[in-house]
Amino acid sequence: MATAPHTPPRTLADRNRRTLMMGAVVAIVSLAMGFASVPLYRIFCEKTGYGGTPQRADSVAGIKIATGHTLSIRFDSNVTPGMPWKFYPEHPTDTITIGSRDMAIFVAKNMSDKPVTGTAAFNVSPSQAGAYFTKIQCFCFTQQTLKPGEEVRMPVIYFVDPKILDDPDNRDTQEITLSYTFYPVENGKKPS
């Protein structure tokens, strides 16, 4: 009968070294996950609409209009403290037919005597409607630079997917709010 080869017992120094190495690996993996969590969470929200993150599309091709089904869309606009812009929707509400493409216009004016670059963060409420609120074109996809005193009209082209009518969490939704907040961008970098 063959016996298993005998391995010598590990010394205390060997066990300590192994424990230290395992701890270092766990620390490095934890640090990497910490850095990766923000972009991974953003991608997750964009794909699922979680947290009121609207979807993006190139067009309404293949979307059927839900004739007779309308929703009220409310537009909210904000600037962070210290952002020298006036920012507001031309019309604070709109009634749309679900599935049809629509457009809202927002106005931004630089109230300062210097060029100011801003970027807009956005969300939809109720948050469960984010999976069905889809933007085709939006000023929020790029940074905006306004010269001193410059005023611009910025479009948002969007639609609400008719699948919202089949979702038990959204079936009774009467109003969706699209909210934007403009943040200053310094040296061409997004705020962290």
Secondary structure, DSSP 8 states (H G I E B T S, - for coil): -----------HHHHHHHHHHHHHHHHHHHHHHHHHHHHHHHHHHHHH-GGG--EE-S--TT----TT-EEEEEEEEEE-TT--EEEEESSSEEEEETTS-EEEEEEEEE-SSS-EEEEEEEEEESGGGGGTEEEEEEGGGS-EEE-TT-EEEEEEEEEE-GGGGG-TTTTT--EEEEEEEEEE-BTTB---
